[in-house]
Structures are given as structure tokens and as C-alpha cells.
């Protein structure tokens, strides 16, 4: 085992210029090209769940496009924009809604004036003073807004925009701010610097109360949307939906257009973090090497690297924050292991421990089951009764018997356990595949139960049991559909278009025409799965097709490929699917 270069991965955004380990630079390059030539004012939304890498992407854009206001730069090397960074969560910490909004206005204004003053203090002082005069007005406007009980439509933003007899209003402030920015850029051009304007990076909107996040969006639209300015927001559409509930009521099919119209009014370009397209293999191998968990025995073996990626995709997925937790957990266990033994661990031990930690993080209830009964391939009706698992109906048993992932008794027990939790119920096939992978990792000459028992005790110190509130699956939920026609009806009821269903069927037909009777096909609510009929050891799925609105996702061999129509399923991709099939099947296809 190689010496670790670090013991953990900190949960911080990717640093400026740091190596791209997830394969996102091509998206960053595209966004930068768009920004460099777009008209202003414009607002971009970088969307994604917590930990998906939104702040890292903002960092890279700022690093590539914005000159620093803290350091002097030669004129001919200055970057095309001034960058202003605003962490909304910090501005809202320990403040009321109105205090937070006023603080954000002051913060943005102060940053703008600081840059202008630093660059052109003597030539811009009159304009700067004019803007500063309006900043003092914010205190009174804030008090006025706080004194009334208001909602989104008449909150602090609207109060600030009201004309007040004898006093300057915020519309004049907006005009003065626009003049100050324009004068700054004019002075830049006189000195030979062709700066295009200001980029405002608004981060952590998904960490604050959704109604406040919505008011911040309105504030940006009504106050700071001025010429030569561009906003890049890190926010998820779901936050906007929650923030608009006080205004529009709960989201329904009838009012969905109103929610979307609000978002479209604020945002000119939405961009979703491409989490499903992250190249996690490179990130995993680099990180596992850094902490000293793997050595060249795995690094130089493509099959083993692919195995690590498959175990990860079936469990913690591709969210960078989840991946970092996985790596840090493995790092601590690796340190403990070295304290207990100086010997080099066998490859199967490293892989089994890796799989168990993946299960521990992604499916803690399944991990607890394995802790109690490590020989999970011997789970039976007695296990189910002890855990008080729901009985299977005859129809369910018939369907499961024809499913490669649930045709054995222990797998049916696993299925019943998954049905007690909505999240696991939706991923029951992935859970089964993950445990089957784990089963295959134990060498045939070793006692399965003893080996799993020994290794899982080692990982138990990092287990967290969050099973405080029991959950049950919805009754009557269908788990399998007989043939594509039945699946098509379900998808149609779920508002998938006829065109989408047609293209999905065309893709399915194209695959079955290639593999004919060599494969078993199963139709589920979220996937079509394709398994070999004659695998090495037991049945094994080599391809998942996942349903996404307007997209069809192919998951195989540790990668995700998105297609829109059957024509995208190229000859090259078919050959890759054949390789994925051949890697798990005794009967090869040419």
C-alpha cells in the first residue's frame, strides 16, 4: 500500500486553476464563450442539488474572466470583466429578511464602488459620491419595509422602489449606479483596457429560506439589472418553487406556468450541473491514491477501476459532496487498518470494504441488515419475519421470479426491505445489483460469511444510524410491467410525450435486435434493464436505460450516455454495449 499524500478531501469548491477530475471543463469553456460575447444585462442560473459543484463552477468562471480588484494588473493583461462575489448565506446569517436584503444591496454597492474607486478615484469621485448619497437612504427604506406586514409582492424591494415626496428614490439610485459603471468602463478604454463590464456571482441561494431567495432574485431584477452587468446565480429551480408558494400556492399542473414564467422572467439562461456526466473514475482513482487506499495493483487494472466505478454509481452516485464523504470514510478506515496490521491488504479485501462503505453511506438500513446477518445470501423467510417485513403478493412473487435481480430467496427478502423506504424502493434494482457485486468479490475458496463478517466489523466504526422515523412504501405501487406496451402506457400517464415513448421503443428494439435471445429484459418504473442469460457465476445486468424528460440515459460500464433519438445509438455505441455484455457473459457476441 502506497503512502498517503493526504488523509482527507475537504468539502470546499475546486480552487482556481485546479485539475479537472470530473470532466466538467468542457461545460465551463462553453459558458465562458457564451459570457464573453453575450449582450448585457443578462442573468445566468447555475442549477444543481447541494454538493453538485455549483460554487466550483462559479470559481472557474471568475478565475478565467475576472480581474482581481485586490491586485494591480498590467493593462494589457487585464481580464474582460470585474468580478463581484456575494455569498447570500453569509449576508443573511443572524438577520431578518429585510435586514438581509438591505445588507445585500449595500454589499453589492460597496464592492462596485470599491473597484471603481481603486481604478479611477480622481476621475470618478463625483459619480461615486452621488451613489454613496443614496446608500444612506437604505436605512430608512428598510425600516419602512419592516414596519409593515408584507409578502413577496409588497416586500422590501417594492418599498425601496416607491417614490417618497422630498426624498430621492431607488430608481434614481439605479440610474446613478449605471452611470458610475459606464463611466468606469469609459475611463478603462481611454487607458487601453477594454473591460466589458461587471459579473456578479451570487452564491448559496439554496442555503437560505426560499421566500428570501425569491426576493433576492426580484431585487437583482429590479435594482441591479443595469447595462454592462451580468449575473451568475447558483440556485436550483426547486428553491424558486418553494419560495413562490406564498404567492402562487402549492405547485400544481394548473399554476405550473406561473412558476415557470417567474423563473424565466429573472433568468435568461438556465444551466444544470451535468452530474450524471461526471467522469467519476478519474476522480475516484486520483482520490483513493491520494489517501493511500489503493496502489498500482488496482491503478493499472482497468477492470478493477471499472468495478470501483460501478460500485459507486450503484450507491453514492456522482454528487461530488457524497463522493468526498466516501473517500474520507475510507481514509479513516485505512489509517485504522494500518494501526492493526502492517501487512498489505488483498485486493478482494479492499474491494469488499469499498463496497460495504458504499452501502453504509447510500443504504444504511441495508448495511445494518448485513451487520446483523453477514451471510446475506442465506437470508430467508425467518429473516423477513424477524425484521417484520411486508408479505409479498402472489403477483409480486410471479414477477420477481422472472427478474434476474430478485429470483432468489435472499433477494426477495432484500426487495421486501427496500419497499419499507421510498428512496430504496425506487432504487431496489440498484441495491440488488450492488449486493450481487459484493457477493462476487469474495473468492470461491473462502468462507463467504466469515469474510463478510470480518471486513464489515472493520467498517462499522463509521456507521451512522438515522432510522429515527419509520417509513413505509406507498401501497399498490407497481414494480414491474409486462412488455414494452405496458411500460409505454405508464410513461404516457406520467406525461411523457408520444415522441419520447416512440424513440425509447426504437432504442429498445435496436438493442434487442442485436442481442436477440442472449439477454433477459425487465421493465421497471424508472428503468429498462438488460441482463445476460448465461453469466459467469450468475445473472448480471450489463445495461440500464433510465427515463429522463426529453432524454434517454444509457448506463453501462461505469458511464452514462444521453440520447434523444434512436439514431443517436450509433454503431460505435453498440460495439461498446457488446463489450460490456462480453465482460460478464460466458457466451460472447461478436
N, C-alpha and C positions, 0 to 999 in steps of 0.2 A: 504493500500500500504506500503510495507516494505521500510525502509530507504536505500538509495543508498549507496553502498560501494565506488563507483567511478562515475564520471559524464561522462566519455567518454572512448573509446578504442583508444589508439594511433596506428597510422599506422606504426608500427615497427615490424620487424621479431620476431618470437617466441624466447624467451630467452632460454638460456642453461638450460636444465632440466625442463622447464616449462611444465605444464599439457598439454596433447594431447587432445584438444577439438574437433578436426575434424576427428579423427580416421586414422591418417597417420603414426603412429609409426610402423605399420607392414611393410610398404614400406621402412621406414628408417632402420629398422632391417635388411631387405633383402639386401639393398645397402651396409650396413656396413659389413655384412657377405661376400659379393662379394669382397669388397675392402680389407678386412683382408687377403684374400687368393689369390688375383689376381697377375699375373705377371706384372712387370713394365719394361718400361714406358707404361702407359695406360691413356687414356683420356675419361672421362665420361661427357655427356651433360645432364643437368637437364633442361628440356624444359617446357615452360608454358607461358601463357599470363601475362601481368602486374598484380601484386596483387594476383597471384595464389599460392604464398608461396614458391617460389624457394629459397630465401635467408633464410627463416626459416629452410628449409631442410638442406641447407649448414651448418647453425649454429649447428644443431643437430649432423651432422656427425663430424664436427670439435670438438664439445664438447665430443663426445663419443670416438674418435680415436686419437686426437692430444693432446700432452702435450703442456702446455703454455711455450713460450720462455721467459716469463716475471717473472716467479716464479720458485724457486728451488723446485724440487720434489725428494722424495726418490727414489733411483734406482729401487727398487722392485715394485714401484707403477707407474712408468712412462708408458705412453701410447705408442702404437706401432708406431706412426708417429709424425714427426714435422709438424706443420701446418703453412702455409703462406697464408694470406688473402690479396687479391688485389681487390680494388674497381675501376674498369676501368673508371667509370664515373668521379670519383674524379681526377684520373690521367689525364684525357683528358679535364677537365674543363679549359677554357680560354687558350687552347693550339692549335696549328696547328696539323694536322695529324701526321707529322713526329716528332714534339716535344712530342706528346702524346706517340708515340711508343717508343722513346728513354727513356722517363720518366718511362714507364712500365718496360723496360729492367733493368734500374738502380734500380727501386723499388724492383723488384723480387730478383736481385742480392744482394742488400743491406740486405734484410730480411734473405736470405740464409746465408750470411757471418756473420750476427749478431748472428744467432743461433749457427753456428759452433764456432765462437769466444767465445761465452759465455760458451759453453760446453768444448771446448778443445783448448783454446787460445794458450798455450805454445807449444802443440804438432802439431798444425795445422797452425802456423803462416806463414811458408814458402809457403804452398799451398794457404793460404789466400792472401798473398802478390802477388802471381802470378795472381790470379783472379783480384785483385784490379788494377794491371797494365793494364789489358785490358779494364777496365771501362773507363779510360781516353781516350781510342780510340773512344768511342762512340760519343764524341762531334764532331770530325772531320767527322766521317761517317754520322752523322746526317746532317751536313752542306752540304756534298756531295749529299745526297739524296734530300735535299730541293732545291738544285740549279738546279735540272733537273725536267722537267715536266714528271712525270711518273704515271703509272697506277698500278693496282694490281700486274701485272707480273714483274714489274721492280721498285718497290717502295723501301721504306727504308729497308725492310728486305733483299731484294736482294742486295742492295748497301752495307749493312753491311757484307754480306757473301762474297763479292768479295775479291780476293787476291790483295793486293796492294804492289808493289815492295818496299822492305826495311821496311815494317811495318807488325806487327802481324795482322792476320785476325781473324774474329769472329769464324771461325771453331776451331781455337786454343783456343779461349775463352770458347767455348762449352766443349772442352776436359778438360780444366783446371777446369771448374765448376764441371764436372762429377767426376774428381779426388778428388776435395775438399769434395764432398758429400760422396764418397766412403770411404775416409779416416776418415771422421767424424763417419760414421757407424761402421768402424773397431775399432775405439777408444771406441765407445759405448760398443761394445761386450767385449772388454778387461775389461771394468769396470762392466760387468754383466748386461748391458742393451741391450736388443735385438730389438732395434728400426729397423723397416723395411725400412724407408725412409722418404721422404717429400711428403706431399699433398699440392698442390697449389689450393686454392679456388678463382676462377675468377668470380666476381660478376658484375651485372649491365651491361652486354654486350648489352642488349636490350635498354639501355638508351642513347647509343651513336650512331653516324652516322653509318649505316650499312656497308659501304665500309671500315671504320676504324675497325669495329668489325671483319670483314673478315681478315684484315691484322694482327690483334691481334692473330687470330687463326693460321695464317701462321707463325707468329713469334714464337708461342708456339711450333708448329710442327718442325720448322727449327732450333730453338736455344735451347729451354729448354726441349725438349723431350730427356731426358738422363736416364741412369739406376737409379733405386731406386727412381724415381719420378712419381707421379700420379697427374693428373689434374682433377678437378671437375669444370665444367663450367656451369654457369647459363645463358642459351641462348635459344632462340626459333629458330626453323628451318626457320621460315618466315624471320627473320633478316638476316640469311645467304643468303637466296634467293635474298632479296633486295640488299645486299652487293655485290653479284656476277653479277648483271645486267650489270655494266660497262664492265665486262669481257665476259659474255656469251650472253648478250642481254636479252630482256624480256623472262620470263619463258613460254615455250610452250611445247606441247607434244613431239616435236622433240628433244628439248635440255634438257628435264627434267632429263635425265640420267646423263648429265654433272653436273648439280647442285647437284644431289644426290651423285655422285661419289666424288665430292669435300668434301661434308659433311662426307661421310663415310671414306675418307682418314684421316681426322682430328680426328673424333670421333670413338672410339671403342665400346662404349656402350651408346645409347641414352635412356633416361628415361623421360617420360612425366608425369607432375604432375597430380595425379588422382583426378582432381577437381570434376568430376561427381560422384565420390565415397565418397566425404566428408560427414561425418555424421553431417549435419548442425543442427540437432535438439538439440544435446547436446551443441553445441557452442551457439546457439540462447538462449536456456533457461538459461545457465550459464551467458551469457552477459546481458540478459534482467533482470535477478535477480540482477546482479551487479549494474545496473543503477537505480534499483528500479522501473522498469516499470511494472513488474508483481509480484504477490505474490503467496501464496500457493494455491489459488483457481485455478490457471492455472497450477502451477508446479506439482500438484498432480493429474491432469486430463489428461490422455494420449490422449483423443480425442482432447482436446484443443491444446495440444502441437503439435499433428499431423496437426491440422488446421494451426497453425503458420508456420510449415514447408512447407505445401502445398502452402500457400500464397507466401512464399519466393521463392520456386522453380519455380513458375509460373511468377515471376517478376525479382528480382535481381539475382537469381540463386545461385551458390555456390562459386563464387570467394570471397576469404576472404576480399579483399580490399573493394568490394561492400557491403559485409555484415557489415563491420566496419562502413561504411558511414551510413548504415541503422540504426545501433544501436546508433550512435552519434546523428543522427537526432531525433530519438525517445527520447533520453535522454534530449535534449534541450526542446522538446515539453512537456516532463514530468515535467521538472522544471517550465516551464511557467504555466502549468496546476495547479501545487501546489500553485503558487502565486495567481491564480484566485479563487481557491477553496480548502478548507481543507478536503472536503469530499472524500470518497473512490469512485473511478470510477466503474461503472458497467462493467462486463466482456464484454458485447457486445460493449461498447464504446472503450475499449482497443483494441479489435479485429478489429473494423471498422477503428479506427485511424491507426492501424498497416497496414491494407490493403491499405488504402489511401496513406500512406507514401511509401509503396512498389510501388504503381502505380506512385507516384510522381517521384521516383528515376529511375524506369525502363522505364516508358512510359509517359514522361512529357506532351506530346500532348494530351493524353487521360485524364490525370489529369486536364489539362486546360479545356477540354470539360466538365468534371464533375463540375469544379468550376463554369462554365457559366450556366450549366443546371444540377443541382444536382440530379433531379429525372430522372436518365438516362434510366429507364425502360419506360419512356414516349417519348424518342427520336423518331422522325418521319421524314417524307419527308420534312417538314418545317425546321427541324434542319439541314438536309442534304443540303438544298438549301442555308440556311444561311451560312453554312461552305463551300459552293461551292464544294461539294464532287462529284466525278465522278458518272455518272449514271451506274446502273447495267444492263448488257445484259440479255436477256430472258434466255439464257443458264445458266448464273450465278445464276439468281433467282431460276431456277428449281433445281440447285444443292444445293443452300443454304437452300431451303425449306426442303430438306431431311437431313440436318445437324442439330444435336441437338444444336450445339453451335450458329447457325445463322438462326434459323427458325422463330424468332420473329422480328417484325419491328425494334425495337431498336438495335437488334443485327446486322441487315443488315446495319444500319447506322454506327455502330461500324466497321463492315467489310470494308465499303467504306472509312472510315477514315484511317484504317490500310493500305489500298492499296496506300496511298499517301506517305508512308515511307517504303523503302526497308526492314529495320530491323523489323518494326512492321508487314509488310506483311508476313514475314517469320515466325512470332510468333502470327499470328492473332487468332489461336485457343486457345493459352495460354491466350491471352488478354481477350477473351470472357469468358473462364473458370474463370479467376480471377474476372471479374465483376459479374459473376453469384455467385461466392462465397460471394462477398461483398453484393449482393442482399439478400442472405440467412441469413446474420449476423444481419439484422435489425429485431427485434422482431415483430411478426404479429400485436400486439396490438398498435404499434407505427406508426406514420405517416412517411412513408419512406422518402419522400422529405425533410421534416423538420429535420429529424435525420441526414441525409447525409449532408444537408446544415450546420447544427450546427457544426458537427465534422470537416468538411473539412475546414471551416473558421479557425479552430484552427491550422490545419497543414499548412496553406498557407504561413506562415512566412518563411518556409524553402524551398519554391519552387524556382527553377531556370529555367528560360525560355531560351532555347538555339535555338529556332526556327528562326535563322537568315537567313538561306538559305533554301527556299522551296525545297522539294524533291518529286519526283513522282515515282511511281512503274513502272516497265517495262511493256509495252503494250503486250497483248496477253499471259500473264503468266497464266498457268493453275493452278487452285486452288483445283480441286477435280478430282478423277479418278473413273470411274465406275467399281467396282470389282477389284480383285487382278490381273487379267491378264493385264489390262490396266496399273496398277501400275508397274507390272513387266517389261513391255516394256519401261516405263520411266526410271526405275532403270538401265536397260540394256544400254540404251542410255547414261546414266550418268556414264558408265564404271564399274558398279557393276558386279561381276562375276556371271556366271550361278549357281555356287555352293552356293554363298551368297543368291541369289534370291530363290533358292530351299529351303535352310534352313529357310529363312524368311517365305516362304509359309507353310512349315511344322509346324513352330511355330504358325502361324495364324490358320491353320487347327486344331491344337491341342486345341487352346483356344475356337474356335467356336464349336468344338465337345463337350466341357464341358458346355458352356453356352447356346448353341443352339439358340432358338428364344427369349431368355430373353434379348438379347443385340442388339444394333444398332452399326454397324461397318462403319467407314468412312476412306477413303484412301486419304491422302494428300501428297504433295511433300516431306515432311520431316517426317511424322508420319502416323501410323495407330492408330486410336482412337477407344476405346470400351466404349460405354455408356449404362447404364441401360435404359430399356424401361419404367419401372414403378418406378421412383424415388420418394423420399419424397419431394413433392413440385413441382419439375420439372426435366427435363432430366439432367443427370450429368455423365461426363466421369470418369471412375474409373481406366483406364489403357491407357497409351500411349506406343507405340513401336516406338522408334526412330532409324533411319538408320545411321549407322556409318561404315566406311570402315573396313571390316573384323570382325565387331562386331554388334550385335543387342542389343539395350538397352531397358529394360523394366522399365518404370517409373510408380510407383504406391505407394500410402500410404506414400508419403514423402521419398521414397528411390529409388535408381537406381540399377538395377541388369543387368550385362552384360552376354550375352550368345553368343556362337559361332555356336551352332547347336541345333536342336530341342531336342536332348537327354539331354541337359542342363536344359531344362524346366522340372524340377523334380516334383514328387508328392507333396513334401513339398512346392514348389513354387506355384503350382496350388492351394493348400489349402490357401496360403496367398492371392492369387488373389480372391478366393471366399470370404474371409473375407473382402477384400477391396470392393468387389461388395455388400456384405450384409450390409455394413456400410452406404450405400447410397440408398439402394433399399427397397421398401416395400415388394416386392416378394423375399423371401430368397431362396438361393440354398444350398443344403447340400453337 
